[in-house]
Amino acid sequence: MGAVEHDLDAVQWAALLAAWGGCAYCGAAPGADALQRDCVLPISRGGRYTWDNVVPACRSCNASKCNTEVTAWMRRRRLDERQFLLRHAELRAAARVGSAPGAVPLAATPDVAPLAATPDAVPLAPTPG
């Protein structure tokens, strides 16, 4: 089966892993439990496997969240909802206005801080061409 237009490619996934630096929800660093692709808006609720809807999640968070709405789930788990939402919005914005169309800096840290376009940016969104 070939790639579907909404599939996240390997380059985009690598950029997301580098930008988040761990689980997007709890901050757990990648270890024995590899980080998994989790849709912020679940597929069952209309989400898609696209760079702006997928975040890295540890197995525990991914299994716990399941197809729950992200903010309600984070409140229930007492996770830092505000930090997650700010970081997610920053990465989406950086990917849209980076140094190249759809670029996000790989040097980004998991801290919530402004993301500037850098030479080590990797495209998250398809570039026109």
C-alpha positions as a printed NumPy array, in Angstrom:
array([[  0.   ,   0.   ,   0.   ],
       [  1.466,   3.384,  -1.   ],
       [  1.714,   6.516,   1.088],
       [ -1.492,   8.447,   1.542],
       [ -1.403,  12.232,   1.103],
       [ -1.943,  12.753,   4.83 ],
       [  0.824,  10.377,   5.952],
       [  3.606,  11.814,   8.049],
       [  6.926,  11.011,   6.376],
       [ 10.164,   9.928,   8.086],
       [ 11.816,  13.357,   7.756],
       [  8.819,  15.092,   9.323],
       [  8.693,  12.536,  12.167],
       [ 12.428,  12.989,  12.853],
       [ 11.943,  16.767,  12.99 ],
       [  9.038,  16.395,  15.428],
       [ 11.06 ,  14.045,  17.652],
       [ 13.952,  16.505,  17.72 ],
       [ 11.72 ,  19.523,  18.322],
       [  9.804,  17.95 ,  21.231],
       [ 12.811,  16.143,  22.739],
       [ 10.584,  13.561,  24.432],
       [  6.949,  12.81 ,  25.09 ],
       [  4.912,  15.875,  24.133],
       [  2.516,  15.235,  27.   ],
       [  4.576,  14.222,  30.055],
       [  8.091,  15.118,  28.879],
       [  9.471,  11.586,  29.324],
       [ 12.724,  11.193,  27.428],
       [ 12.907,   8.449,  24.837],
       [ 14.31 ,   5.338,  26.477],
       [ 13.498,   1.662,  26.396],
       [  9.955,   2.632,  25.427],
       [ 10.319,   4.266,  22.04 ],
       [  8.152,   7.289,  21.431],
       [  5.049,   6.652,  19.376],
       [  3.123,   8.835,  16.945],
       [ -0.008,  10.186,  18.588],
       [ -2.676,  12.253,  16.903],
       [ -3.589,  15.306,  18.987],
       [ -7.029,  15.172,  17.364],
       [ -7.687,  11.411,  17.188],
       [ -8.397,   9.761,  13.844],
       [-11.794,   8.669,  15.225],
       [-12.658,  12.35 ,  15.754],
       [-11.557,  13.531,  12.307],
       [ -7.798,  13.9  ,  12.879],
       [ -5.172,  12.846,  10.368],
       [ -1.559,  11.665,  10.438],
       [ -0.144,  15.043,   9.416],
       [  2.839,  16.967,  10.79 ],
       [  0.572,  19.485,  12.516],
       [ -1.603,  16.847,  14.231],
       [  1.015,  14.306,  15.315],
       [  3.207,  14.536,  18.413],
       [  5.621,  12.055,  19.985],
       [  4.097,  10.258,  22.972],
       [  5.44 ,   7.658,  25.379],
       [  3.594,   4.345,  25.418],
       [  1.88 ,   5.187,  28.696],
       [  0.498,   8.543,  27.525],
       [ -0.478,   7.21 ,  24.107],
       [ -2.373,   4.253,  25.598],
       [ -4.002,   6.391,  28.288],
       [ -5.1  ,   9.168,  25.931],
       [ -6.524,   6.725,  23.385],
       [ -9.134,   8.726,  21.443],
       [ -9.873,  11.235,  24.203],
       [ -9.875,  14.979,  23.519],
       [ -6.372,  16.153,  24.463],
       [ -7.158,  19.   ,  26.879],
       [ -9.724,  17.011,  28.878],
       [ -7.293,  14.084,  29.092],
       [ -4.408,  16.334,  30.201],
       [ -6.55 ,  17.916,  32.918],
       [ -7.594,  14.51 ,  34.178],
       [ -3.942,  13.373,  34.28 ],
       [ -2.854,  16.715,  35.817],
       [ -0.352,  17.337,  33.045],
       [  0.773,  20.81 ,  31.989],
       [ -1.938,  21.535,  29.433],
       [ -0.862,  25.153,  28.946],
       [  2.754,  24.262,  28.189],
       [  1.692,  21.557,  25.738],
       [ -0.735,  23.83 ,  23.88 ],
       [  1.799,  26.677,  23.666],
       [  4.556,  24.375,  22.429],
       [  2.278,  22.69 ,  19.904],
       [  1.133,  26.071,  18.568],
       [  4.744,  27.328,  18.368],
       [  5.889,  24.304,  16.4  ],
       [  2.963,  24.612,  14.007],
       [  3.671,  28.331,  13.516],
       [  7.42 ,  27.77 ,  13.102],
       [  6.771,  25.132,  10.475],
       [  4.594,  27.567,   8.547],
       [  6.888,  30.607,   8.73 ],
       [ 10.377,  29.068,   9.061],
       [ 13.353,  29.961,   6.912],
       [ 11.974,  27.657,   4.209],
       [  8.322,  26.862,   3.607],
       [  7.257,  24.362,   6.252],
       [ 10.58 ,  24.32 ,   8.132],
       [ 11.012,  23.767,  11.857],
       [ 14.351,  24.067,  13.651],
       [ 15.858,  20.804,  14.833],
       [ 17.77 ,  22.698,  17.51 ],
       [ 14.5  ,  23.465,  19.315],
       [ 14.315,  22.359,  22.92 ],
       [ 11.29 ,  20.972,  24.738],
       [ 11.074,  24.213,  26.743],
       [  8.437,  26.657,  25.636],
       [ 10.494,  29.346,  23.938],
       [ 10.253,  31.241,  20.655],
       [ 11.559,  29.235,  17.734],
       [ 13.715,  31.151,  15.295],
       [ 14.54 ,  29.975,  11.804],
       [ 17.961,  28.329,  11.833],
       [ 20.23 ,  26.754,   9.226],
       [ 19.47 ,  23.293,  10.635],
       [ 15.758,  23.509,   9.835],
       [ 14.102,  20.465,   8.32 ],
       [ 10.89 ,  20.7  ,   6.295],
       [  7.804,  19.488,   8.136],
       [  5.285,  20.447,   5.495],
       [  5.687,  19.709,   1.809],
       [  7.473,  22.469,  -0.042],
       [  6.036,  23.695,  -3.334],
       [  8.049,  22.621,  -6.281]])
